[in-house]
Amino acid sequence: MFDFDIIVVGAGHAGLEAAFACSHKGYKVALITLSKESIALVPCSPSIGGPAKGIVTREIDVLGGMQAKATNACQLQIKLLNGSKGAGVWALRAQIDKLKYQEWFNSEIKKDKNITLIVDEVESLIINNNRVLGIRTQTNKNIKARKTIITSGTYLNAITHIGNQVKKEGPQSLKRSEKLSSYLNSIGFELIRLKTGTPPRIDSTSVNFKKIKIETGSKQKLNFVHFNPSYLPFCKQVLCHLTYTNKKTHQIINKNIHLSAMYSGQIKGIGPRYCPSIEDKIIRFNDKPRHQVFIEPESLKLNTMYLQGLSTSLPENVQEKFIRSIKGLEKAKIIKYGYAIEYDAINPIQLWPTLESKSLHNLYFAGQVNGTSGYEEAACQGLMAGINAALSIERKTPLILKRNEAYIGVLIDDLVTKGITDPYRLLTSRAEYRLLLRNDNADDRLIKYGYDIGLIKKEYYRKYLQQHKLINRTIQYLKNTTLKTQSKSRMKYDSSTHNLYDLLKRPNVKIQQLLKTSKLTNESLNKIEILIKFDGYIKHQQKSIERFQKYDDVCLKKINDYHQLKNLSLEAKDKLNKIKPLTLGQAKRISGINLTDLMIIKYYIDNHE
């Protein structure tokens, strides 16, 4: 007899997405957290989105997730990044009110009849015949469920560092998970030790804003939400600011580098390659005379400012010195010092692309416990783990997004196929088909999945289909409509071509100039313009997908042991047995697997059907 349908361990960005996805599917969920203070915690940057990551938040929304809605309700500023570049790298980034963000999610939990919030510490699992049947908690409670999803974030065996100060605690001095990590190790999970960090927070009244550059949001209407969005007027958006480190800042840090927990040998975990501490920046990029420091508000209810770019584990007195050497921060009052945090994670190659454990049925992992960094990366994994846990209960085909369908697909495929050596951060460069995975077309790519799963309302899907139909009609109209030979429009554009579709390919021509009236939304008009202007590039990427599709069409589930393939190298056999690729396409992406290996595998499949 089960107490719940699904248990979610952890109530951070991953846990919340998993819990709400399962709840919205009609399942009873036990959401277990170490403390109420850790629910929807924003322990690092008070923002959602950024390059690639902002597109993930759009993808989460169109699959029926929560992050975009929460951001919409709590935004302080929003802007379009890389707007001067190609559409393939456009992304949204919003500053959020981190206290309001937590309040919003707590309110949603209270309103949700399917979610039961439990404050306790999970110490072990209930296992029978390699099937997880629930969890055991610190209060000696056994809670049984059909599926269990672990989203423990950075809390497993966590330790924080400020100089030589070491504390056994989680983010923001919250309670850490004491026993689950060692238990997972004892039942065969390979653990890795990782490190991340956060910058100091300073009193906003101590900043000389007159000496630093203002960073505003964007004036156009922007939102992560696809359905019923509300827009924050430009005049109500809060300001961020930009300043820089300098020669004196670098001298202070270099002089005290031996006191940093990172460089004293005190920290054993591997830090993030793409979000390094200020100590790392100055050592690794010692030719750079300065580094950016963005000063960002954390909440309308707080007077704290977040110093984006100054993550550090230097002692408190050194932090004070180098911060006050920066222009505009000469009299900065530090409210909370920066710190580094070490924690345990699992090697994600131990998971299927559904995020279910390969060794234990009914057990899923999502978020930073899988070695990722960032709220967006965590949230999308939680959503996918929740969806697949629910689909498994329903005995339906799991949802595994392809690399050409979503950044979420890129992220999960990278994790379970390649593993990690440092905290994984999603980048546009990780996606081979990033021109197809754009900010504007997340709904075109994924809304049918969201609707079929049952997380997107019928009315929203119907509205999408109406706009999609209008888009196709408009494109056809542009292809079929020509400029009259003596028309003023033709004289204006000095064009030998009469076709509006071809005319719109020109960089200086906008769709609003060619369509006097339209029932299309601004978002749909934007889609049409991108599709036409990048038509050639998009077709090229689609042909590339078709060329490689033959690999993903070859299923490898029937191969239980690659040692039976005699001509494979020992290294290939070991890697293939460890990762257990589901398709030949996934095998192709495993480091060290070459074309000869793929031909041997294909020959084996063809002759053992």
C-alpha positions as CSV (number, residue, x, y, z in Angstrom):
1,M,0.0,0.0,0.0
2,F,1.5,3.4,-1.0
3,D,1.1,6.6,1.0
4,F,1.6,8.7,-2.2
5,D,2.0,8.3,-5.9
6,I,5.3,10.2,-6.1
7,I,7.8,11.4,-3.5
8,V,9.9,14.5,-4.4
9,V,13.0,15.0,-2.2
10,G,13.9,18.6,-2.2
11,A,11.9,21.8,-2.9
12,G,14.3,23.9,-4.9
13,H,13.9,24.7,-8.6
14,A,14.0,21.1,-9.7
15,G,11.9,19.7,-6.9
16,L,9.1,22.2,-7.4
17,E,8.9,21.6,-11.2
18,A,8.7,17.8,-10.5
19,A,6.1,18.2,-7.8
20,F,3.8,20.5,-9.7
21,A,4.1,18.5,-13.0
22,C,3.0,15.3,-11.1
23,S,0.3,17.1,-9.2
24,H,-1.1,18.7,-12.4
25,K,-1.3,15.2,-13.8
26,G,-3.5,14.3,-10.9
27,Y,-1.1,12.4,-8.7
28,K,-0.6,12.7,-5.0
29,V,2.8,14.1,-4.2
30,A,4.9,14.2,-1.0
31,L,7.2,17.2,-1.3
32,I,10.0,16.8,1.3
33,T,12.2,19.6,2.3
34,L,14.9,20.1,4.9
35,S,13.5,23.4,5.9
36,K,10.7,25.8,4.8
37,E,13.3,28.5,4.2
38,S,14.9,26.4,1.4
39,I,11.6,26.3,-0.6
40,A,12.2,28.1,-4.0
41,L,15.4,29.5,-2.6
42,V,17.4,31.8,-4.8
43,P,20.8,31.5,-3.1
44,C,22.9,33.0,-5.9
45,S,22.0,35.4,-8.7
46,P,18.5,37.0,-8.3
47,S,17.7,36.4,-12.0
48,I,16.2,33.9,-14.4
49,G,17.4,33.4,-18.0
50,G,20.4,34.4,-20.0
51,P,22.0,32.9,-23.1
52,A,20.5,29.5,-23.8
53,K,19.1,29.4,-20.2
54,G,16.4,31.9,-21.1
55,I,15.3,29.6,-23.9
56,V,15.1,26.7,-21.5
57,T,12.7,28.7,-19.3
58,R,10.5,29.3,-22.4
59,E,10.6,25.5,-23.1
60,I,9.6,24.8,-19.5
61,D,6.6,27.0,-19.9
62,V,5.3,25.5,-23.1
63,L,5.7,22.0,-21.6
64,G,3.5,23.1,-18.7
65,G,6.1,24.0,-16.1
66,M,6.2,26.7,-13.5
67,Q,9.4,28.7,-13.8
68,A,8.2,31.2,-16.4
69,K,5.0,31.9,-14.5
70,A,6.9,32.5,-11.3
71,T,9.3,34.8,-13.1
72,N,6.5,36.7,-14.7
73,A,4.9,37.3,-11.3
74,C,8.1,38.4,-9.6
75,Q,10.1,40.2,-12.2
76,L,11.9,43.5,-11.5
77,Q,13.5,44.0,-14.9
78,I,13.6,42.1,-18.2
79,K,15.7,42.4,-21.2
80,L,16.5,40.8,-24.5
81,L,20.1,39.7,-24.7
82,N,22.1,39.5,-27.9
83,G,19.4,41.5,-29.8
84,S,22.0,42.9,-32.2
85,K,23.1,39.4,-33.2
86,G,21.4,36.5,-35.0
87,A,18.1,35.1,-33.8
88,G,19.8,31.8,-32.8
89,V,21.4,33.5,-29.8
90,W,18.6,35.8,-28.7
91,A,17.5,35.1,-25.1
92,L,15.6,36.7,-22.3
93,R,16.9,37.5,-18.8
94,A,14.8,38.8,-15.9
95,Q,15.8,40.2,-12.6
96,I,13.5,38.8,-10.0
97,D,12.4,39.7,-6.5
98,K,13.8,36.7,-4.7
99,L,11.6,37.0,-1.6
100,K,8.5,37.4,-3.7
101,Y,9.6,34.3,-5.8
102,Q,9.6,32.2,-2.6
103,E,6.3,33.7,-1.5
104,W,4.7,32.9,-4.9
105,F,5.8,29.2,-4.8
106,N,4.7,28.8,-1.1
107,S,1.3,30.2,-2.1
108,E,1.0,27.8,-5.0
109,I,1.9,24.8,-2.8
110,K,-0.8,25.8,-0.2
111,K,-3.4,26.1,-3.0
112,D,-2.5,22.7,-4.5
113,K,-4.6,19.9,-3.0
114,N,-2.4,17.1,-4.4
115,I,0.9,18.3,-2.8
116,T,1.7,17.5,0.8
117,L,4.6,19.5,2.2
118,I,6.8,17.6,4.7
119,V,9.7,19.1,6.6
120,D,12.1,16.3,7.3
121,E,15.4,14.8,6.3
122,V,15.5,11.8,3.9
123,E,18.2,9.4,5.1
124,S,17.7,6.2,3.0
125,L,15.5,4.5,0.5
126,I,13.0,1.6,0.8
127,I,14.2,-1.0,-1.8
128,N,12.9,-4.4,-2.8
129,N,14.2,-6.4,-5.8
130,N,16.0,-3.3,-7.2
131,R,12.8,-1.3,-7.0
132,V,12.5,1.8,-4.9
133,L,9.3,1.8,-2.9
134,G,9.8,5.0,-0.9
135,I,12.0,6.7,1.6
136,R,13.0,6.7,5.3
137,T,13.4,10.0,7.1
138,Q,15.3,11.3,10.1
139,T,12.1,11.0,12.3
140,N,12.1,7.3,11.6
141,K,9.1,7.6,9.2
142,N,8.7,5.2,6.3
143,I,6.9,6.9,3.4
144,K,6.0,4.7,0.5
145,A,5.3,5.8,-3.1
146,R,5.3,4.4,-6.6
147,K,8.0,6.7,-7.8
148,T,10.7,8.7,-6.0
149,I,12.5,11.8,-7.4
150,I,15.7,13.1,-5.7
151,T,16.3,16.8,-6.3
152,S,18.7,17.5,-3.4
153,G,20.5,20.4,-5.0
154,T,23.7,21.4,-3.3
155,Y,22.7,20.1,0.1
156,L,24.3,16.6,0.1
157,N,27.1,16.6,2.6
158,A,27.5,20.4,2.0
159,I,30.3,22.5,3.5
160,T,30.7,26.3,3.1
161,H,34.0,28.1,3.0
162,I,35.0,31.7,3.8
163,G,38.8,31.8,4.0
164,N,39.7,29.2,6.6
165,Q,36.2,29.2,8.1
166,V,34.6,25.9,7.4
167,K,31.0,25.1,8.3
168,K,28.9,22.0,7.8
169,E,25.8,23.7,6.3
170,G,23.9,24.2,3.1
171,P,23.4,27.4,1.1
172,Q,22.7,30.6,3.1
173,S,23.6,28.8,6.3
174,L,20.6,26.4,6.0
175,K,20.5,22.8,7.2
176,R,22.4,20.3,5.0
177,S,21.6,16.7,4.2
178,E,23.7,14.6,6.5
179,K,23.2,10.9,5.6
180,L,21.6,10.5,2.2
181,S,24.9,11.0,0.3
182,S,26.8,8.3,2.1
183,Y,23.8,6.0,1.8
184,L,23.6,6.5,-2.0
185,N,27.3,5.7,-2.1
186,S,26.8,2.5,0.0
187,I,24.2,1.1,-2.4
188,G,26.5,1.6,-5.4
189,F,26.1,5.1,-6.8
190,E,29.2,6.8,-8.0
191,L,29.5,10.3,-6.3
192,I,31.5,13.3,-7.4
193,R,32.5,16.3,-5.3
194,L,31.7,19.6,-6.8
195,K,32.0,23.3,-5.8
196,T,30.3,26.5,-6.5
197,G,30.1,29.9,-4.9
198,T,28.3,33.2,-4.5
199,P,29.4,36.8,-4.3
200,P,29.0,39.2,-1.3
201,R,25.8,41.3,-0.9
202,I,26.1,44.9,0.0
203,D,23.9,47.7,1.4
204,S,22.4,49.6,-1.5
205,T,22.7,52.9,0.4
206,S,26.4,52.5,0.5
207,V,26.8,52.5,-3.3
208,N,27.8,55.6,-5.1
209,F,25.6,55.1,-8.2
210,K,26.7,58.4,-9.8
211,K,30.1,56.9,-10.5
212,I,28.9,53.7,-12.3
213,K,27.0,52.9,-15.5
214,I,23.2,52.3,-15.5
215,E,22.0,49.0,-17.0
216,T,18.3,49.2,-17.9
217,G,15.9,46.6,-19.1
218,S,14.4,46.5,-22.6
219,K,11.5,48.8,-23.7
220,Q,9.7,46.2,-25.9
221,K,7.1,43.9,-24.4
222,L,9.0,40.8,-23.3
223,N,8.0,37.7,-21.3
224,F,8.9,34.1,-20.8
225,V,5.2,33.2,-20.6
226,H,3.4,32.1,-23.7
227,F,-0.2,32.3,-22.5
228,N,-1.8,35.2,-20.7
229,P,1.4,37.1,-20.0
230,S,1.5,40.4,-18.2
231,Y,4.2,42.9,-19.0
232,L,6.2,45.0,-16.7
233,P,6.2,48.6,-18.0
234,F,9.7,50.0,-18.8
235,C,9.0,52.9,-16.4
236,K,8.5,50.5,-13.5
237,Q,11.6,48.3,-14.1
238,V,14.3,48.7,-11.5
239,L,17.8,49.6,-12.5
240,C,20.9,47.5,-12.5
241,H,24.4,49.0,-12.7
242,L,27.8,48.1,-14.1
243,T,31.3,48.7,-12.8
244,Y,34.7,47.0,-13.1
245,T,37.5,45.6,-11.1
246,N,40.9,47.4,-11.6
247,K,44.6,47.0,-11.1
248,K,44.3,47.7,-7.3
249,T,41.5,45.1,-7.0
250,H,43.7,42.5,-8.7
251,Q,46.7,43.4,-6.5
252,I,44.8,42.9,-3.3
253,I,43.4,39.5,-4.5
254,N,46.8,38.3,-5.8
255,K,48.5,39.3,-2.5
256,N,45.9,37.3,-0.5
257,I,45.3,34.4,-2.9
258,H,46.9,31.9,-0.5
259,L,44.0,32.7,2.0
260,S,41.3,31.7,-0.5
261,A,39.7,28.4,0.3
262,M,40.1,27.5,-3.4
263,Y,43.8,28.0,-3.5
264,S,44.8,26.9,0.0
265,G,43.9,23.3,-0.8
266,Q,41.0,23.4,1.6
267,I,38.4,22.8,-1.1
268,K,38.5,19.4,-2.9
269,G,35.5,19.8,-5.1
270,I,35.7,20.9,-8.8
271,G,34.4,24.4,-9.5
272,P,32.4,25.6,-12.5
273,R,34.5,26.3,-15.7
274,Y,32.1,28.9,-17.1
275,C,31.2,30.8,-13.9
276,P,34.5,31.1,-12.1
277,S,35.2,32.9,-8.8
278,I,37.0,36.3,-9.0
279,E,40.1,34.6,-7.7
280,D,39.9,32.1,-10.7
281,K,39.4,35.0,-13.2
282,I,42.5,36.9,-12.0
283,I,44.7,33.8,-12.0
284,R,43.4,32.3,-15.3
285,F,43.0,35.5,-17.2
286,N,45.9,37.5,-15.7
287,D,46.3,39.5,-19.0
288,K,42.9,41.2,-18.5
289,P,43.1,44.6,-16.8
290,R,39.6,44.5,-15.5
291,H,36.5,42.3,-15.1
292,Q,32.8,43.3,-15.1
293,V,30.8,43.6,-11.9
294,F,27.0,43.9,-12.3
295,I,25.2,45.4,-9.3
296,E,21.7,43.9,-9.1
297,P,18.9,44.4,-6.6
298,E,17.6,41.3,-4.8
299,S,14.2,42.4,-3.6
300,L,12.0,45.4,-3.2
301,K,11.8,44.4,0.5
302,L,15.5,44.3,0.9
303,N,18.3,46.9,0.7
304,T,20.8,44.3,-0.5
305,M,22.6,44.4,-3.9
306,Y,24.1,41.3,-5.5
307,L,27.6,41.7,-6.9
308,Q,27.4,39.6,-10.1
309,G,31.0,38.6,-11.1
310,L,32.6,38.7,-7.7
311,S,32.0,35.1,-6.4
312,T,34.7,34.5,-3.8
313,S,35.8,32.4,-0.9
314,L,38.5,34.9,0.4
315,P,38.4,35.9,4.1
316,E,36.0,38.6,5.2
317,N,38.6,41.3,5.7
318,V,40.0,40.7,2.2
319,Q,36.6,40.8,0.7
320,E,36.1,44.2,2.3
321,K,39.4,45.5,0.9
322,F,39.0,44.4,-2.7
323,I,35.3,45.4,-2.9
324,R,36.1,48.9,-1.7
325,S,38.8,49.2,-4.3
326,I,36.2,49.1,-7.1
327,K,34.7,52.3,-8.5
328,G,31.4,53.2,-6.9
329,L,31.9,50.8,-4.0
330,E,34.5,52.7,-2.1
331,K,32.2,52.9,1.0
332,A,30.4,49.6,0.4
333,K,28.9,48.1,3.5
334,I,28.9,44.3,3.3
335,I,25.7,42.7,4.5
336,K,26.6,39.1,3.6
337,Y,30.0,37.8,2.7
338,G,30.7,35.7,-0.4
339,Y,31.3,32.0,0.2
340,A,32.2,28.8,-1.6
341,I,30.1,25.6,-1.1
342,E,31.2,22.0,-1.6
343,Y,28.6,19.3,-2.1
344,D,28.2,15.8,-3.4
345,A,26.5,14.9,-6.7
346,I,26.0,11.7,-8.7
347,N,27.7,10.9,-12.0
348,P,24.8,11.4,-14.4
349,I,25.8,8.6,-16.8
350,Q,24.2,6.4,-14.2
351,L,20.8,7.6,-15.5
352,W,18.7,6.9,-18.5
353,P,17.6,9.8,-20.7
354,T,14.3,9.7,-18.7
355,L,16.5,10.6,-15.7
356,E,15.5,7.3,-14.1
357,S,18.4,5.4,-12.4
358,K,19.8,2.5,-14.4
359,S,20.4,0.4,-11.3
360,L,17.2,1.0,-9.4
361,H,13.7,1.1,-10.9
362,N,11.3,3.9,-9.9
363,L,14.1,6.2,-8.7
364,Y,14.8,9.5,-10.6
365,F,17.4,12.3,-10.1
366,A,17.1,15.9,-11.2
367,G,18.8,19.2,-10.8
368,Q,22.2,20.1,-9.3
369,V,22.5,16.6,-7.8
370,N,23.1,15.6,-11.5
371,G,26.1,17.9,-11.7
372,T,24.5,20.9,-13.3
373,S,24.7,24.6,-12.3
374,G,21.9,27.1,-12.6
375,Y,18.2,27.5,-11.7
376,E,17.1,26.9,-15.3
377,E,19.1,23.7,-15.8
378,A,17.7,22.4,-12.5
379,A,14.1,23.3,-13.3
380,C,14.0,21.7,-16.7
381,Q,15.4,18.4,-15.3
382,G,12.8,18.4,-12.5
383,L,10.0,18.9,-15.0
384,M,11.3,16.1,-17.2
385,A,11.8,13.7,-14.3
386,G,8.2,14.5,-13.0
387,I,6.7,14.0,-16.5
388,N,8.5,10.7,-17.0
389,A,7.7,9.4,-13.5
390,A,4.0,10.2,-14.2
391,L,4.1,8.6,-17.7
392,S,5.8,5.5,-16.2
393,I,2.9,5.1,-13.8
394,E,0.5,5.4,-16.7
395,R,2.6,2.8,-18.7
396,K,3.0,5.3,-21.5
397,T,6.0,6.0,-23.7
398,P,8.5,8.3,-21.9
399,L,9.2,11.8,-23.2
400,I,12.8,12.0,-24.4
401,L,13.5,15.3,-26.2
402,K,16.0,15.2,-29.1
403,R,18.9,17.5,-29.5
404,N,17.2,19.2,-32.4
405,E,13.9,19.7,-30.5
406,A,15.0,21.5,-27.4
407,Y,17.9,22.8,-25.3
408,I,16.4,20.6,-22.6
409,G,17.2,17.7,-24.9
410,V,20.7,18.9,-25.4
411,L,21.3,19.2,-21.7
412,I,20.0,15.8,-20.7
413,D,21.7,14.1,-23.6
414,D,25.0,15.7,-22.6
415,L,24.6,14.6,-19.0
416,V,23.6,11.0,-19.5
417,T,25.9,10.4,-22.5
418,K,29.0,12.4,-21.8
419,G,28.9,12.8,-18.0
420,I,30.5,15.8,-16.3
421,T,33.9,16.8,-14.9
422,D,32.8,20.2,-13.5
423,P,29.4,21.8,-12.8
424,Y,27.6,21.8,-16.2
425,R,26.3,25.1,-17.6
426,L,24.1,25.2,-20.7
427,L,25.7,27.3,-23.5
428,T,24.4,28.1,-27.0
429,S,27.6,26.5,-28.3
430,R,26.6,23.1,-26.9
431,A,23.6,22.9,-29.4
432,E,24.5,21.9,-32.9
433,Y,21.1,23.1,-34.2
434,R,20.8,26.3,-32.2
435,L,19.2,28.2,-35.1
436,L,16.2,25.8,-34.8
437,L,16.2,26.1,-30.9
438,R,15.3,29.8,-30.8
439,N,13.7,32.0,-28.2
440,D,10.7,32.7,-30.5
441,N,9.7,29.2,-31.4
442,A,9.6,27.1,-28.2
443,D,5.9,26.6,-28.7
444,D,6.3,25.4,-32.3
445,R,8.8,22.8,-31.1
446,L,7.2,21.6,-27.9
447,I,3.6,22.6,-27.3
448,K,2.1,19.4,-28.8
449,Y,4.1,17.4,-26.2
450,G,2.8,19.6,-23.4
451,Y,-0.8,19.2,-24.7
452,D,-0.5,15.4,-25.2
453,I,0.9,14.9,-21.8
454,G,-1.9,16.9,-20.3
455,L,0.0,19.9,-18.9
456,I,-1.2,22.4,-21.4
457,K,-4.8,23.4,-21.4
458,K,-7.0,22.7,-24.5
459,E,-7.9,26.4,-24.8
460,Y,-4.2,27.4,-24.9
461,Y,-3.4,24.7,-27.5
462,R,-6.4,25.9,-29.6
463,K,-5.2,29.5,-29.5
464,Y,-1.7,28.3,-30.6
465,L,-3.2,26.4,-33.5
466,Q,-5.1,29.4,-34.7
467,Q,-2.0,31.6,-34.7
468,H,0.0,28.8,-36.4
469,K,-2.6,28.6,-39.1
470,L,-2.5,32.3,-39.6
471,I,1.3,32.2,-39.8
472,N,1.2,29.6,-42.6
473,R,-1.4,31.6,-44.5
474,T,0.6,34.8,-44.2
475,I,3.8,33.1,-45.4
476,Q,1.9,31.7,-48.4
477,Y,0.5,35.2,-49.0
478,L,3.9,36.7,-49.0
479,K,5.1,34.1,-51.5
480,N,2.2,34.6,-53.8
481,T,2.0,38.4,-53.7
482,T,4.1,40.5,-56.0
483,L,4.8,44.2,-56.2
484,K,3.2,45.9,-59.2
485,T,5.7,46.9,-61.9
486,Q,5.1,50.7,-61.4
487,S,4.1,50.6,-57.8
488,K,5.5,53.1,-55.3
489,S,6.6,50.1,-53.2
490,R,8.8,48.8,-56.0
491,M,10.4,52.2,-56.5
492,K,11.0,52.5,-52.8
493,Y,12.8,49.2,-52.5
494,D,14.4,49.4,-55.9
495,S,13.7,45.8,-56.4
496,S,13.9,43.6,-59.5
497,T,12.0,40.9,-57.5
498,H,8.2,41.3,-57.1
499,N,7.9,38.6,-54.5
500,L,7.2,39.9,-50.9
501,Y,8.7,36.7,-49.4
502,D,12.0,37.3,-51.1
503,L,11.9,41.0,-50.4
504,L,11.5,40.3,-46.7
505,K,14.8,38.5,-46.7
506,R,16.6,41.8,-47.0
507,P,18.0,43.0,-43.7
508,N,16.5,46.5,-44.0
509,V,13.0,45.3,-44.7
510,K,10.6,44.7,-41.9
511,I,7.4,42.7,-42.0
512,Q,5.2,45.6,-40.7
513,Q,6.2,47.5,-43.9
514,L,4.7,44.8,-46.1
515,L,1.5,43.9,-44.1
516,K,-0.8,46.9,-43.5
517,T,-3.2,44.9,-41.3
518,S,-3.0,41.6,-39.6
519,K,-4.7,39.4,-37.0
520,L,-1.3,38.0,-36.0
521,T,0.2,38.8,-32.6
522,N,3.5,40.7,-32.5
523,E,5.2,37.4,-31.5
524,S,3.8,35.6,-34.6
525,L,4.9,38.5,-36.9
526,N,8.4,38.2,-35.3
527,K,8.3,34.4,-36.0
528,I,7.5,34.9,-39.7
529,E,10.2,37.5,-40.2
530,I,12.9,35.2,-38.6
531,L,11.7,32.2,-40.6
532,I,12.0,34.1,-43.9
533,K,15.2,36.0,-43.2
534,F,17.0,32.8,-42.0
535,D,15.3,30.5,-44.5
536,G,18.5,29.2,-46.1
537,Y,20.3,28.6,-42.8
538,I,17.3,26.8,-41.3
539,K,16.9,24.5,-44.3
540,H,20.7,23.7,-44.1
541,Q,20.3,22.6,-40.5
542,Q,17.2,20.6,-41.3
543,K,19.1,18.7,-44.0
544,S,21.9,18.0,-41.4
545,I,19.3,16.6,-39.0
546,E,18.0,14.3,-41.8
547,R,21.5,13.0,-42.5
548,F,22.1,12.0,-38.9
549,Q,18.5,10.8,-38.2
550,K,19.5,7.3,-39.5
551,Y,21.7,6.9,-36.4
552,D,18.9,7.8,-34.0
553,D,16.5,5.4,-35.8
554,V,18.7,2.4,-34.8
555,C,17.5,1.1,-31.4
556,L,20.2,-0.6,-29.2
557,K,17.9,-1.8,-26.4
558,K,18.4,-5.4,-27.3
559,I,22.2,-5.3,-26.6
560,N,22.6,-6.3,-23.0
561,D,26.4,-6.8,-23.0
562,Y,28.7,-5.2,-25.5
563,H,31.4,-7.8,-24.7
564,Q,29.6,-10.1,-27.0
565,L,30.6,-7.9,-30.0
566,K,34.0,-9.4,-30.6
567,N,35.6,-6.8,-32.8
568,L,35.0,-3.8,-30.5
569,S,37.9,-2.4,-28.5
570,L,37.9,-3.1,-24.8
571,E,37.6,0.7,-24.2
572,A,34.5,0.9,-26.4
573,K,33.0,-2.2,-24.7
574,D,33.5,-0.7,-21.2
575,K,32.1,2.7,-22.2
576,L,29.1,1.2,-24.0
577,N,28.3,-1.1,-21.1
578,K,28.5,1.7,-18.6
579,I,26.3,4.2,-20.6
580,K,24.0,1.7,-22.3
581,P,23.0,4.0,-25.2
582,L,19.4,3.7,-26.3
583,T,20.2,4.4,-30.0
584,L,23.1,4.4,-32.4
585,G,22.9,8.2,-32.4
586,Q,23.5,8.3,-28.6
587,A,26.4,5.8,-29.0
588,K,27.9,8.1,-31.6
589,R,28.0,10.9,-29.1
590,I,30.0,8.9,-26.5
591,S,33.5,10.2,-26.2
592,G,36.0,7.7,-27.7
593,I,33.4,5.8,-29.8
594,N,34.6,6.0,-33.5
595,L,33.0,5.3,-36.9
596,T,34.4,1.7,-36.9
597,D,32.7,1.0,-33.6
598,L,29.4,2.3,-34.9
599,M,29.7,0.1,-38.0
600,I,30.4,-3.0,-35.9
601,I,27.4,-2.2,-33.7
602,K,25.1,-1.6,-36.8
603,Y,26.3,-4.9,-38.4
604,Y,25.5,-6.8,-35.1
605,I,22.0,-5.3,-34.9
606,D,21.3,-6.0,-38.6
607,N,22.3,-9.7,-38.1
608,H,20.7,-10.4,-34.8
609,E,17.1,-9.1,-35.3
